[in-house]
Amino acid sequence: MDIDSARPEMGETEFLESLTASLSNTDRRSILRVLQQRTESVPLPVERLATELVARDRDVPGDAVTDEQANRRRTMLYHCHLPKLHQAAVIDWDREGERVSLADSQRVREALSTLLPEPESRRSSPDRKWGSS
């Protein structure tokens, strides 16, 4: 994973503050939900993450997402959301390999299961942004 931008070690309080700040944004909550729901242990390509996020927002299958929609979301991921989540020690991000995964940490998984419960249905989720992207 990305080793070029070392993150300082965080104490529990600092980690929770950083995580809470990350969860204050609906796009970052959606990113974390996608990563949290994955059953595969291999990191997710950023391009696929972008497509999944657009598909969730629009409530369509991934193959209905246009390249333009996915590229716009991918740009936002690279320039805004992934750097913040990586700095908060919530995700591992391989910039060169263009892959992302939840940080391999028990405290990340426990905190997310408490702070980011699964919505009853994706359609009723407050994170839904109809018509976005």
Rosetta blueprint (number, residue, H / E / L):
1 M L
2 D L
3 I L
4 D L
5 S L
6 A L
7 R L
8 P L
9 E L
10 M L
11 G L
12 E H
13 T H
14 E H
15 F H
16 L H
17 E H
18 S H
19 L H
20 T H
21 A H
22 S H
23 L H
24 S L
25 N L
26 T H
27 D H
28 R H
29 R H
30 S H
31 I H
32 L H
33 R H
34 V H
35 L H
36 Q H
37 Q H
38 R L
39 T L
40 E L
41 S L
42 V L
43 P L
44 L E
45 P E
46 V H
47 E H
48 R H
49 L H
50 A H
51 T H
52 E H
53 L H
54 V H
55 A H
56 R H
57 D H
58 R H
59 D L
60 V L
61 P L
62 G H
63 D H
64 A H
65 V L
66 T L
67 D H
68 E H
69 Q H
70 A H
71 N H
72 R H
73 R H
74 R H
75 T H
76 M H
77 L H
78 Y H
79 H H
80 C H
81 H H
82 L H
83 P H
84 K H
85 L H
86 H H
87 Q H
88 A L
89 A L
90 V L
91 I E
92 D E
93 W E
94 D E
95 R L
96 E L
97 G L
98 E L
99 R E
100 V E
101 S E
102 L E
103 A L
104 D L
105 S L
106 Q H
107 R H
108 V H
109 R H
110 E H
111 A H
112 L H
113 S H
114 T H
115 L H
116 L L
117 P L
118 E L
119 P L
120 E L
121 S L
122 R L
123 R L
124 S L
125 S L
126 P L
127 D L
128 R L
129 K L
130 W L
131 G L
132 S L
133 S L
